[in-house]
């Protein structure tokens, strides 16, 4: 007998946060996220996502009262279609039966709010961890990317969910070197008068990271599922990421003094926290600090990249993108980074996919966003 309840107490939230540590115990590729960070993420007090969203967290318990599953249901009022489309996320379960019950609970809650279509998983927004891992289970996820059990895909589809969009993750082996064609193609940008690429200013990171997000909001505005980040969300992101930002890996391109493109890579913090079991205290923070200060993290992930729309579609915009990745590659190599993930890439972003293939990357993971109509509930 499975019982579903809303998360309403701090104890329940702790169970909600730590449940994956139990379900994935012994899995060599699972990376326990830091409990303190996850508590903040799901906190209505601390996460500005809740300033423009309505959400409910659900926890599943078995007959013995033990937590065996979880799910979120949410509506983001920043989205243009929020009156009809809602989302689910952070889905975990011990069995397909538990998953089905959790999905039904989330669907019922969303439908009670007038929602007629659900998409996900979003944990919690499309600017957080997105999609269900459906291919690429033989390596750990990079930072801010999720993990899942292989059977989740079949269970979701059995519950009536169908593919809405696939998101690709590409791996770049830095030891192989870049093809010479990349150097040649980047010359259009590198030789452009008035074009300058610089690292972000860590003396005033908020200003430059606001610039980065401004470019992101412009560059991605026409992409599938795009939702702009608010000022409060940008400030929240800066606060959370500042300890791991490497200014050399966060770059802004300016043309005649105006920012027109950006690329941001972050050290793969998952390498540094994998053996901490989600705990920073009492000694976990010392281990993590030593790994960060000692440059022991050999992986990185490109989390943001964009060129303003006015420069997209032409050879110059493409050459700017190539030049940014070329320079980031060389900087990363000098820092001892061995592998870089570039993610996530929409499956229909053919221009970026072609560019990544030219760089010698490998498509090694796929994350899927699902959708389901909830109209049948209205007939009850």
N, C-alpha and C positions, 0 to 999 in steps of 0.2 A: 504494500500500500504506500503510494507516494503522496505526500502532502505539499502543496505549494503555498507559500506565504509571502507577504510583502516584507521588504527589509525596512524595519522601523527603529531598531535599536543599534547602539554601537557594537554590541556583541554580535548581532546578526550581520552587520556590515563587515566585521572582522572575519566571520565565517565565509561571507561572500567573497572577500578579497583572497583568502587563503585556500579556498576550495581547489583551484588548479594545482596547487602544490601536492594535494592529496591524490587527485585523479591522475596526475602524470608522474607519480612517484616511480623512480626506476627508469624512466624514459631518458636515454642519453642525450636527446636533442632538445628537451624542454629546458627553458631558462626561466627560473622563478623571478618574476618582477618584484621590485622592492615594495614591501607592504606599505611603508609610509607614503610612498609616491602614489600607490593605488588608492589609499584612503583619501588622499587629497583630491585625486582625480574624480572620485565619486562623491565628493563633499559639495553639497549645495552652497555651503558657506565660502569655500575656497575656489572652486572651479567656475569661471565666468561663463562657461557654456550654459549653466543653469539660469543665467540672467535672461536668456532668450529661448529657453526650452522647457518643456514639461516632460518629466521622466518618472519612471517607476522601476525599482529593482525587485526581482523576485528570486526566492531561494526555495529549492526543492529538498525535502527531507524524506528519508525512508521510514519504515515502521519503527525502527529503533531511535528515531529522532536525529540521525546523523545527516549532515548536508551531503547531497549527491548530485546537485545540479544548480545552475543559476542562469539568469537571463535579464536583460534590460529591455524596456520598451520606452521609446522617446519620440517627441515631436519637436523639430527645430523650427522656431518661428522666423528664423532668418531666411529660410528657404521659400522660394516663391510659390511652391506647391504644398506648403505645410498644411493646408486645410483638408487635403485629401490623402497625402502620403506621409506615413510615419516609418519608424525604423525599429529594428531589434539589434541587440549586440551582446558582447561578452558572454556568448553562449557556451556553456560547458555542461556535460552530463555523463553519468556513469553508464547509461543504457539508452537505446533508441526509444524505449517507452518513456523514460524520464524526459528526454528531449522533446518528444511529441507533446507531453503535458505542459512543459514550459512554453513551447511555441504557442500552444492554444491559449494559455493564460495571457501571454503578451498580446496576441491577436485580439482577444476579448477586451483587454484594457484599451488598446488603440481604437478598436471599433466603437467603444463607448464614448470616445472623444470625437467621433465623426469621421475617423480615418477609414478609407476604403481600399487602400493599397499599402503594403508593407515591403520595405526593402532592407537589406542588411547582409551580414553583420557590420554595424558601425559601432565603434566603442570609444566615445559615444557619438562623435560627429564624423563627417567624411574627412575632416582635418586631423583625426586621431588615427588609431589603428583600424584599418578597413579591410573587409573581405575575409572569406574563409579560405584557408590553405587547402587547395585541392590537388596540388602536384608539387613535389619537392620536399619530401618528408625525411630525407637522409642527411640533413645538416641543420644546425640550430638557426633560429631566426635572428636577423640583425636587429639593432635597436629600433623600437617603435614599429616593429612588424610582429605579427602574431603567429601562433602555432596551433595545431589542432590534431585530433585523432583522425586517421584516414576514413573511418566509418561515418564521420559527421556528414560528409557530402551525400552519401546515399540516404541517410536518415532525413536530411533536409528535403531532398527531392521526393522521398516517400511521403513527406508531410505536405506536398503540393507546391514546393518552391521550385522556380525555374531560373535559369541564368538571366541576369540583367546585363552584366558586364564583367569581363575578366581583366585583371590587373596583373602585369608581368613584373618580375624582378629579374634583373640581369647581373651576372657576376663578371668582374674584370680581374683577371690574374695579372697583377702588376709586374711579375717577374718576366713576362713574355715580351714586354716592350710594345710600343704603339706602332701600327703600320705607318710607313712613310707617307702614305696618301693623306693622313691626318695632318701632318706638318704642312703639306702643300695646300690643303684646303683651308687651313687657318690663316694663311698669309693675307687673304682679302681683308680680314679684320685686323690682323696685327700691323698691317701697313696703312691702315686708315688714319688720316690726319685727325688729331683731336680725340682719338680713342685711347682710353687709359683703363687698365684693370688694376684694382687695388684690393688689399685685404680690409676687412672691417676694422673699425677703430674700437678696441677694447677699453679705451679710456671713456668712451661714451657709446657702449654697445646698443643701448635702447634706440638711439637715433638711427644708426645704420640698420638695425634689425627691423625697424619700422619701414625703412626704405626697401629692404628685402621683401617684406610682406606686401608693400605697395606695388612692387613690380610683379609679385606672385599674383595678387588679386587682379591685375590688369592682364597678365599673360595667360592666365587660366580661365578667364571669365566665360569663354565660350565652350569650355570643356564639359563633358558629361558629368553631371552631379555636382558641379562647382558650387560652393558656398563660401562667400568671403569671410575672412577672419575679422572680428571686431577689434577695436583698440584695446579693450580689456583682455581679450584673448591673446593679443600680441604681447602685452605686458606680462601676462601669466607665463607665456612660452619663454620669454626672455629670462624671467626669474628661474624657471625650471632648468633651462638648458645652459645658462651661463657657466656653471661649474665645469662643463665638458666641452664648451666651445673652444676650438683652436682657430684663432683668427686667421692663420695662414690658409685654412681650408674653407673659409667663408669669404667669398669674393664678390665684388661689385664692379661692373663695367660701366664706365661713364663715357659719353660722347659729348665733347665740348662742355664738360662739367655737369652734364645731366645724366643721372643713373638710367640706363636702358636695359640692363640685364644683370642677373645674379646667379650664383651657384653656391650651395651650402652643403658641405659634407661634415659629418660628425664622427668622432671616434666611436667604434662599436662598443658601447658601454656594456652590452650583454656579455662580452668576453670577461669583463671585470667583475660581474655580479653572479655569474652562473653557479658558483659554489657557495653562495651566501645563504641560500634557502629563503630568500626574501627579507632577511634580517640585516639591518645596518648596525644594530647595537647588540652586545656591547663592543664587539671587535670588528664587525664587518666594515665599518667606515674606514678603519685604519688600513685594512687590506685594499679596499677600493682606492683610497687616496694614494697608497704606495704604487698601485698599478697605473694610475693616471699620471702621477708625477714621474714615474720611472719609464714612461713611454712604452709600457709593456703590451698595449693593445695594438694588435697588428692588422685589425680590420677596420673598415669605415663604411659608412653609407651616405650616399648623396640623397639628402632628404628634400631639398628644394632646388629647382632650377627653372629659369624662365627668361624669355626675351619679350619686351613690350610688343603688343600687338602690331603697332605701326611698322615694326621691323620684321615681322613674321611673313613667311611666304616667299621671300626673296633670297638671293644668294648671300646678301650681307648678313641677314639674321642667322642663316645657317652657319656662316663662317664664324660669327660671334659665339654661337653655341659650341662649335668645334674647338675654337680657341680657348674657351673657358675650361672645357674638359681636358684639353691637352695640357694646359698650365697646371690644373689641379692634379693631374696624373704625375707630372714631374715633381711637384711639391710633395705629394704623398710619398713618392718613391724615395725622396731625400729624407723623409721622416721615418722610413722603415716600414711603411704600410705595405702589406703583402697582397691583400685582397679588398676589393671595393664592390659594394652592391649599389646598383642604380635602380631605385624603385620609389613609388610604383609607377608603371607606365600603362596607360590605357591601351587596350588591345587594338583600338582603331587609330592610334597615334602612329601612323605609318612612317611619317617623316622622322620621328625620334627613334623608332625601331630600326629603320634603315641606317641611321647614324650610329647607333649602338653596335649594330652588326658590323659596320665598317671598322669600328674600333677594336673588334675582336672579342666582344663580350659574349657570354653564354646565357641564354634564357634558361634559368634553373629553378625558378619557382613560379607558381601561378596562384593568385588569390581571386576568389569569385564573389561577386555581389549578387545576391539572389533577390527575387521579387515574388509577390503573391497577392492576388486580388482577395479582398475581404468582403466583397459585396454579398456573398452568400449569408453572412451573419445578419445582414439587414432584414432578411426575410424571416428571422426567428420570431 
